[in-house]
């Protein structure tokens, strides 16, 4: 990583794409980097949140910049353009483009008649036939986090519950409590993957970890039960040991993982309020 002072001009031959949305959106941008560079016929450098730094690394993209270390939010704001422009920053998600609200609105309100991957390719301006590349490796689990997990149980006896999401409504607390009880009765130790420890599912364990640690633990533990979130995109190769819940029929249509990642064999269910 190279530190960039505020007054430095960006490379006039390079596009700078800011991954400004969720984990899944950053993963998809990395997965379509080949198609993007083919489209623009120039290098593209990604700018990511600190919590997303590990995602480009999963694709061996080693020249990304991190907000707060390599560039500041103020620097990005000063250098941003509303269309991809060499030597300037472009927000790689419609959420930062007010002029694209009509395009973003159907996905935001779950009324879209096209699936997310098609919609995202349309936003990026790449061909529908563009192939999504999969991660080349996953982050290592922090030793302190691994030790704390092993104090609870061997990793193959741990199940991770992930009840939080940005893009879809939450499921009721009793759903997660009932699921945790069932898994514990089957002999598993349950960890809640939550940002705020106060949101830990009752009767389960909280382990403080970064997003990278959560991804690593997901890939190492017995199984994962998650509301549909960006985490699910990142760990789609968990396959049949990944169980994903959707709070609405429309969210399933838009974000269905087995449609986005064919052959993954993920268990997906729609959970409607009782």
N, C-alpha and C positions, 0 to 999 in steps of 0.2 A: 504494500500500500504506500502511496506517495502523498504526503501532506500538501495540500493546495492552499496557499495564502489567498485571502479575499481578492487581491488585485490581479491575480494571474488569469490570463485568458485561457479558455479551453481550446483544445486542439481543433483547428478549423477543418480537419479531415475526418473527425469522429463525431458520431451521434451519441448523446448521453440520455439514457432512458432511466427515469426515476421510478422504481417499483414502490408505489405509494399506497398500495392496498393491503390485502391479507396474504397469509402464507401461501395459499393456493395460487393466487394471482402471480406472486413472485416466482413460484415453481413453474407455472405455465410460460411466463416470459422467458425463463432460462431454457425451458424445453423447446421453445420456438426460436431460439437465438439463430440457429442455422438458417431458418426461413427468413428471419428479419434481415440478416446480413446479406443474404442473397437478394432480397427485395431492394435494399438500399445501396448495395454494392460499395459498402464502406464499413469500417469497424464500428461496433456499438459497445459503449461502456455502460454498465449498470450502476445505479446509485441505490443503495438499499438501507433499510432501517437497521440499527444495531442487532435487533432480535432476529433479523433475516439474513445476517451475514453468512451463515452456514449453508444457505440454499445454493447460491452460485458455486460454492466450494463442492457441493454434491455433484455438480456438472464439470468440475475442474475449470471453472471460470475464475481465474485468480487475479484479475485486474479490476474487480468491482470496487467502488468507493462506498464508505459507510458514513451515513449522516451523523454528524457530531464528532467525527474523528478526521475524515478526509475532506469533508465539506460541511458547511453549516446550512441550516434551513434558510437563513437569510441569503447566503450565497446562491442557493438553488433558486430562490424566489427572484433574485435579480437577473438570473441567467435563463429563466424559463420562457419558452415559446409555446404557442398553442398548437403548432404543427411540428413534426420532426424536422429539425434544422441542424445541419452540421455546425459544430462549435457551440451549441446551445443545449439546454436541458428540456426534455419532453416528459410529461407525466404519463406513465404507461398504464393508465386506467381511466375510464370515463368519469369517475367520481371527482376528478379534479378539473373537469372541463364543463363549465356551465352551459356552453353552447351545444353540448351533446346530451343534455338532459332528456330530450325526447327519445334518444337512443338508449339511455341508461334506465329510464323509468320502468319499462316492462320487466326488467330483471330485478330492479329494486323493489317493485311491488308484487313480484311473483306472477305476473300476467303474461310473461313472454311465451310466444308460440314457437320459439326456436330454443334449442338446448345451449347450455352455457359455452361449450367448446366452440360451436359454430359462431355464436355471438362474439366471443373473445377474438376469434380469428378475423371476424369482420372489423372489429375495432382496430386490430393491429394492421389490417390491410394486407393480410397474407392469404394465399389460396386456401380454399376449403380442403384441398387435397394435401396440404402441408402436414407432415407427420410429426407428432409430438415425440421428442426424445426423452428417454427415461433417465433418472439419476444414475451416475456411475458408481457412487459409493454413499455411505451414510455417516453421519458424525459419530465420533467416539463418545461413549458415556463418561461423564466426569467421574473421577475415582471416588470423590466424596459422596456423590449421589449414588453410585453403584454400591458403596459400602453401606450406606443408609438403607438402601433397598434390600441388600442381602441380610441385614439385621432383622428385617421383617420376614423374609422368606427367600428361598432360591428364586432366581428370575423366572424360571419356567413354572413357578407356582404363583406368580403375580399377574393379576389382571388390572389393566388400566381403564378407568372410566373417565371420559372426557365430555362433560356436560355443557361446555361453553362454546358459543359460536357468534360470529359477527353478522353473517348474512341471512340467517334463518331464525325464527322465533324459538324461544327456550321451551324445553319439555318440563312438565311439572316435577317438583322435588320428589313426590311420592313414587314416580316412575323409577328414578335413579335409586331411591332407597329400597324399593322392592327388588330391583335388579341386583343391587349390592348384597342384599340378604340371601338371594338365591345363589349367587356365586360363592359366598362364604359358606353356605351349607354344603356346597360341592367341594369344599376344602381349599379354596383359593384365598389368597390375601389380596385385598382390593386397595388400590391407590387412586385417589382423585387427582386428576390433572386439571387444576384450577389456578387462575392467576392470584386470586385473593384467598388465603387460607380459611377465611370465614365462610367461604362457599363450599368447603369440603363436604361431600355427601355424608350424611350422618352415619356413624359407625365404620367409616373407612379411614384410610391413612392419608395424611398430607406429607408430601416430600417437596421441598423447595427445589426447583430446577428451572433452567432456561428452556427456551423453545427447542434448542438443539438437543438438550438432554432428554426432553420429552419425546422427540422423534427417535433418538437412539434407544430409549427405554421401550418405546412402542415396538421397535423392530426386534428387541431381545426378549420381551416378556411373553407370557403364554398367549394372551389375546388382548384385544382392545375393543371396547364398546364406546362409541362416540356419536354425539349428534353430528349432523353433516356440517363440517367446518373445513377450513383450509388445511388443517392437520391431516384430514383424510386423504387429500390429494398427495401430500408429501409421503404418506406411508401406504399408498395404494398397493404396493408390492407385498404388504402383509397378507393379502389374499383372503382366503377363507377364515383366517383368524382375526379379521377386521369386521366388526359388526356395526353397521351405520344406521342411524335412525333419522327419519324425516318427519317434521311436525305438520306438513301439509302435502296433499297430492301434488300441488303445483311445484313445490320445492323438489320433489322427487323427479318430476319431469325435467326441470331445468338442470338439476345438479347430479343426476344419477351417475354414480361412479363407474359402474360396469359399462356404461355407454362411453364414458370418457377414457377408461382404461380397459379396453376389451381383453377378455381372458383372465382378468384378475380374480374372478370368483368370489367377490366380496358379498357378504350377506347384507342385504339392504331391506329395511322395513319402514312402512309409514305408520306412525303412532299418532292416532287422533285422540283428542280429549274425550274422557269418558263422561 
